Amino acid sequence: MKITAGIYICILLFSLATASCKNELYIDQPGNLIPRTVDQDATLPSISINGALLHSEAFGPKDSTLIICIHGGPGGDYRYMLNCKTLATKGYRVVFYDQRGAGLSQRFPKSWYKSKGSDAINIIFYDELKSVITHYKTSASQKVILLGQSWGAMLATGYTGKYPNEINGLIVAEPGGLKWDDVVDYVSESRSFKLWSETLNDATYIDQFITGKEDQHEILDYKAGLIGSTNAIVGDAGSDLGNNAPTYVASRSGAVVNAASYELGQDTKPDFSAGIKQFLKKVLFIFSSNNKAYPDSWATKISSAYSNKEIFKAQGVGHSGMLDQVNFWRTTMEPKIISYIQSL
């Protein structure tokens, strides 16, 4: 039986009301509605980066080639990329981190992001990635590969264009766009919920019971997770390959950083392709067959920003399925990534 958001919220409210007979529980308090962040739960793996505690972990030999996994969003988490952990068994050092305000990393008010103005992308994202690399890098000669998906691919591209001599390899999986106008077009094309759709109606229904103010992260993150849970356009609802269910459980969305990032983008119109032509090493550009918002023509347009690239179309999977579909990862994606790295 499918449990709709309306039924779920009624169950949630009943459970909280029942529990309040013994202890008062509030949905905007840490751990009551969604998981705690690293600054609220000291048992979670974390690193301190640029004034923020980030949820992060690494696997594999510390001194081997670094593969930095950069998740989508802004505001997503790295759980769906955890299949990449198998690269550690092949001798690579694989690093995962939730970006500031995303996943299980520390939250900040919207005003903090907006206060950075025209330099926001540098301060919030590029400087953070640079510090993450520095944290895990053990020597100047250690090679660094960036593996980014969706927004993470845009961030990886922008960073590589900014520091082309510091990156030894770049793997980008479906960057939505690199020029801001393309980003806006892709976001518009890739959202499947329409007016009166079940997803949007569920979110509106919940507003009757749960309304989050600007920086009530627990409530806003919960609602963002609900809205983003269904999207038929990007092709992640199922797979043509069968027996391919991902093993991860998504933790929580970062609603405030997502909203702030988009508003900052509208104000500053960043160009994530700036400088990338200076990166002459081969780029592995991946897109999927099932993402209706990413046809061959769009892949050709976006990949034209890279001087030297190998374009790979992932058959039978969608936007996230390139990484989170277990069988596809094992049989196709992992060998492709290893082959690319060995060719550098």
TORMIDREN-614795 format. One record per residue: residue in three letters; x, y, z of N, C-alpha, C in turn. Coordinates in steps of 0.1 Angstrom, whole numbers, plus 5000, padded with zeros to 4 digits. Example, Ala and Ser with C-alpha at 12.3 -4.5 7.8 and 13.67 -1.06 7.14 Angstrom:
ALA513249435078512349555078513249675078
SER512849785071513749895071512950005079
END
This chain:
MET500849885000500050005000500950125000
LYS500650224991501450344991500950445002
ILE501950485010501650585020501850725015
THR500850805014500950935008501551025019
ALA501951145015502451235024501451275035
GLY500151285030499151325040498951225051
ILE498951095047498850995057500050995066
TYR501251015060502451005068502451125078
ILE502051235074502151355083501151335095
CYS499951275092498951245103499551145113
ILE500251045108500950945116501951015125
LEU502751105118503851175125503251255136
LEU502251335133501651425143501051345155
PHE500351235152499751155162500851095171
SER501951055165503050995173503651095182
LEU503851215177504451325185503451365197
ALA502151365193501251405204501151295214
THR501251165210501251065220502451065229
ALA503651085222504851085230504851205240
SER504151315237504251435245503551405259
CYS502851295260502251265273503351235283
LYS504451195279505651165288506651275286
ASN507051315274508051415272507551505260
GLU507651625261507251715251508251705239
LEU507751685227508651675215508151785206
TYR509151855200508851965190509451925177
ILE508751945166509251905153510451985148
ASP510552105154511652195150512952175158
GLN512952075167514052045175514951935169
PRO516251935171517151835165516751695168
GLY516651615157516451465159515051425159
ASN514051515161512651475162512051445148
LEU512351525138511751515125512651445115
ILE513951485115514951435106516251415114
PRO517251355108518551325115519251455119
ARG520051435130520851545135522051575126
THR522551695126523751725119524951705128
VAL526151715122527451675129527651765141
ASP527251885141527351975152526351935164
GLN525351855160524451815170524651675175
ASP525451595167525651455171527151425169
ALA527951425180529351405179529851265175
THR528851175173529251035169529451035154
LEU528951135147529051135132530451175128
PRO531051115117532351155112532351295107
SER533251375111533251515106534651565105
ILE534751675098536051755097535651905099
SER536551985104536352125106536952205094
ILE536152265087536652335074536052475074
ASN536952575074536552715072535452765081
GLY535452725093534452765103533252685103
ALA533252575097532052485096532452345099
LEU531552265106531752125107531052055096
LEU531851975088531251905076531251755079
HIS530151695075530051555076530951495065
SER531951415069532951365059533551235063
GLU533951155054534651035056535450995044
ALA536550915046537450885035537750735037
PHE538050665025538350525025539550505016
GLY540350405019541450365010542750415015
PRO543850375009545250425013545350575013
LYS545850625024545950775026546850845016
ASP547850775011548850845003548550814988
SER547550744984547250714970546450824964
THR546250814951545450914943544150944950
LEU543851074952542651124959541551134948
ILE540451074952539151094944538151164953
ILE537951294950537051374958535651364952
CYS534651304959533251284954532451414958
ILE531851474948531151604950529651584947
HIS528851594957527451564955526651674948
GLY525451644945524551744938523851834948
GLY522951914942522152004950522052134943
PRO522552244949523152254963522152214973
GLY522652144983521752094994521551944995
GLY522151874986522051724986522951664996
ASP523251534995524151475004524951364996
TYR525951315002526851214994526351074995
ARG525251045002524850905003524650834990
TYR524050894980523850824967525150804960
MET526250854964527550834958528350724964
LEU527850664974528650574982529050444975
ASN528450414963529050304955530450334952
CYS530850464951532150494947533150454957
LYS532750414969533550364980534350234975
THR533850164965534550044961535850074954
LEU535950204949537250244943538350234953
ALA538050244966539050234977539750094976
THR538949994973539549854972540449834960
LYS540449934951541249924939542550014941
GLY542750064954543950134957543850284957
TYR542650344956542450484956541950534969
ARG542250664972541750724984540450804981
VAL539350754985538050804981537450894993
VAL537151024990536751115000535251154997
PHE534451155007533051205006532951325016
TYR532151425012531851525022530551595018
ASP529751625028528551695026528851845027
GLN528551925017528852065016528152135028
ARG528752255031528152335042526652355040
GLY525852335050524452355050523652235043
ALA524452135039523752025032523951885039
GLY523151795036523251655042523351665057
LEU524351615063524451615077525451715082
SER525951805073526851915077526152025085
GLN526952105091526352215099525552315091
ARG524452365097523552465091523952605094
PHE523652695085523852835087522652915082
PRO522353035088521253105084521353165070
LYS520253185063520253235050520953365048
SER520853445059521553575058523053565057
TRP523653455062525053435062525453415047
TYR524753335040525053315026524953445018
LYS523753505020523453625012524453745015
SER525053745027526053845031527353845023
LYS527553725016528853715009528753784995
GLY527653814991527453894979528053834966
SER528753924958529253874945530353774947
ASP530953754959532053664960531553534967
ALA530253514967529653404975530153264970
ILE530153244957530553114951531953084955
ASN532853174955534253154959534253114974
ILE533653194982533753174997533053055001
ILE531853024996531052915001531552784995
PHE531752774982531952644976533452624972
TYR534052714964535352684960536452684971
ASP536352774980537252774991537052655000
GLU535752615002535552495010536152375003
LEU535952354990536452234983538052244984
LYS538552354982540052364983540552324997
SER539852365007540252325021539952175024
VAL538952115018538751975019539851895013
ILE540251935001541451874994542651885003
THR542952005008544052025016544051935029
HIS542851925034542751835046543151695044
TYR542751645033543051495030544351475022
LYS544851575016546051555008547251545017
THR548051435015549251405024550551455018
SER550651495005551851535000551551624987
ALA552551704984552351794972552251714959
SER552851594959552851514946551551424945
GLN550751414956549551334955548551384945
LYS548151294936547251334925545851354930
VAL545051444924543751474928542751454916
ILE541751374918540751354908539351414914
LEU538651494906537351544911536351464903
LEU535351404911534251334906532951404910
GLY532351474902531151554905529951514897
GLN528751514904527451474897526551594899
SER525851624887524851734887525451864892
TRP524851924903525452044908526952024911
GLY527251904917528651874920529551874908
ALA529051844896529851844884530051994879
MET529052084882529252224880530352284889
LEU530252244902531252294911532652244908
ALA532752114904534052054900534652124888
THR533752154879534252224866534752364870
GLY533952444878534352574881535652574889
TYR535752484898536952474906538152444897
THR538052344888539152314879539552424870
GLY538552504866538852624858539652724866
LYS539352734879540052824887541452784891
TYR541552654893542852594897543252474887
PRO543452504874543752404865544952324867
ASN545952374874547252304876547252224888
GLU546152234896546052154909545252024907
ILE544552004896543751894894544351804883
ASN544351674886544951574877543951504868
GLY542651514872541651444864540251504868
LEU539351504858538051564861536951474855
ILE536051424863534951344859533651414862
VAL532851444852531651524854530451444849
ALA529451414858528251344854527051434854
GLU526551464842525451554840525451684847
PRO526451774845526251904850525051974843
GLY524152034851522952084845523252194835
GLY524152274838524552384829525852444835
LEU526552524827527752584831527552744831
LYS526952794820526552924820525252944827
TRP525053054834523853064842522553044835
ASP522453104823521153084815520852934813
ASP521952864810521752714808521352644821
VAL521852694832521452634845519952654848
VAL519552774845518052804847517252724838
ASP517652704825516852624816516852484820
TYR517952424825517952284829517052264841
VAL517152354851516352344863514852344860
SER514552424850513152434846512652304839
GLU513552254831513252134823513252004831
SER514052004842514251874849513351854861
ARG512451954864511451934875510151884870
SER509751764875508551704870507251744877
PHE507351804889506151844895505451964889
LYS504251954886503452064880502352114890
LEU501652214886500552264894499552154895
TRP499052124907498052024910498651884909
SER499951864908500551734908500551684922
GLU500651544924500551484937501651534946
THR502851554941504051594949503751734954
LEU503351824945503151964950501951974959
ASN500951894956499751894965500151844979
ASP500951734980501351684993502151795001
ALA503051864994503751965001502852075006
THR501852114998500852215002500052165013
TYR499652035013498851985024499651985037
ILE500951955037501751965049501852105054
ASP501752205045501852345050500652375060
GLN499652295060498552315069498952285084
PHE499952195085500452145098501852195101
ILE502652195091504052235094504452355085
THR504752465091505152585084506552625090
GLY507552625081508852665086509252805083
LYS509752875093510253015091511553005083
GLU512153125080513353125071514453035075
ASP514753025088515952945092515552835102
GLN514352785101513952665108514352545100
HIS515552505101516152405091515552275092
GLU515152225104514552095105513252085097
ILE512352185098511152175091511352195076
LEU512152295072512452325058513152215051
ASP514052145058514752035052513851915050
TYR512951895059511951785058511051805045
LYS510551925044509751955033510451955019
ALA511751995019512551995007512751845003
GLY512951765013513151625010511851555004
LEU510751605008509451545003509351594989
ILE509551724986509251774972510251704963
GLY511551684967512551624958512551474957
SER511551414964511551264964511051194952
THR510351274943509751214931510051304919
ASN510651244909510951324897511051224885
ALA509951214877509951114866510751164854
ILE511051294853511751344841513251294841
VAL513951304853515351274853515651124852
GLY514651034853514850894850515350814862
ASP515150864874515650784886514550704893
ALA513350704887512250634894512450484892
GLY513150444882513450294880514550274870
SER514850154867515950134858515550024848
ASP516050034836515849934826516649804828
LEU517549814838518549704840518049604849
GLY517049634858516549534867517449504879
ASN516849474890517649434902518749534906
ASN518349654905519349764906519049864917
ALA518349824927517949924938519149964945
PRO519350104947520450154955520350114969
THR521450094976521550054990521550165000
TYR521750284996521850395005520450445010
VAL520450525021519250595026519650735027
ALA518950825019519250965019519051025033
SER519851115038519751165052518751285052
ARG519151395047518351515047518851615037
SER517851695033518151795023518551925030
GLY519252015023519652145028518852255021
ALA517652275027516752365020517252515020
VAL517852555030518252695031519452725021
VAL520452635021521552655012521152644998
ASN520152564995519552554981518952684977
ALA518052734985517352854982518352974981
ALA519252984991520253094990521153084978
SER521552964974522452954963521752994950
TYR520452954949519752994936519553144936
GLU519253204947519053354947520353424944
LEU521453374950522753434947523153414932
GLY522753304927523053274913522253374904
GLN520953404908520153504900520853634901
ASP521453674912522053804914523353814907
THR524153714908525553724903525853654890
LYS524953564886525053484873526453434871
PRO526853334879528153284878528353204865
ASP529553194861529953114849530853004854
PHE530352884855531152774860532152724849
SER532052774837532952724827534152814826
ALA534152924834535253024833536652954836
GLY537552964827538852904828539052764825
ILE537952694822538052544820538752514807
LYS538752604798539552574785541052564788
GLN541452614799542852604803543252464808
PHE542252384811542452254816542552164804
LEU543752114801544052044788543951894790
LYS543951844802543851704805542451654800
LYS542351524797541051474793540051474804
VAL538851514801537751514810536751404806
LEU536351324816535351224814533951284816
PHE533151304805531851364806530751254804
ILE529951244815528951134815527551184815
PHE526651134807525251164808524451034806
SER523151044810522350924810521350914799
SER520950794796519850774785518450804790
ASN518250794803516850804808516450934813
ASN517351034813517051164818516451244806
LYS515151264806514551334795514951484793
ALA515551534804515951674803517451684798
TYR518051564795519451564791519551484778
PRO518951534767519151464754520551484749
ASP520851414738522151414732522551564728
SER521551634724521851774720522351864732
TRP521751834743522151914756523551864760
ALA523751734759525051684763526151744754
THR525851754741526851814732527051964735
LYS525952034738526152174741526952204754
ILE526652134765527352154777528752104777
SER529051994770530351934770531252014761
SER530752104753531552184744532552274751
ALA532252304764533052384772534452324775
TYR534552194774535852124777536752114765
SER537952144766538852134754539151994750
ASN539251904760539651764757538751674765
LYS537851604759536951524766536551394760
GLU536151304768535551174764534151174769
ILE533251154759531751164763531251014763
PHE530650984775530050854777528650864780
LYS527750784773526350784776526050664783
ALA525450674795525150564804523750514801
GLN523750394795522550334790521650274801
GLY520350304801519450234810519350284824
VAL519950404827519850464840519550614838
GLY519250674850518950814850519950904856
HIS519551024860520451124865521351084877
SER520751014887521550964898521950824896
GLY521250754887521450604885522850574880
MET523450664874524850644869525750604881
LEU525450654893526250624905525550534915
ASP524250554916523550484928523050344924
GLN522850314911522350184907523550074909
VAL523249984918524349894922524949814910
ASN524149744903524649664892525349744881
PHE524749864878525349944868526649994872
TRP526750034885528050084890529049974889
ARG528749854893529749744893530149694879
THR529249684870529549634857530049734847
THR529549864849529849964838530650084843
MET530050144854530650274858531950274864
GLU532150174874533450164881534550134871
PRO534350034862535450004852535750124843
LYS534650204839534850314831535750424838
ILE535450444851536150544858537650504860
ILE537850374864539150324865539950334853
SER539350304841540050314828540450454825
TYR539550544828539850684826540950734834
ILE540950704847542050744856543450684851
GLN543350564847544650494843545150554830
SER544250614822544650674809545350814811
LEU545250874822545751004824547251014825
END
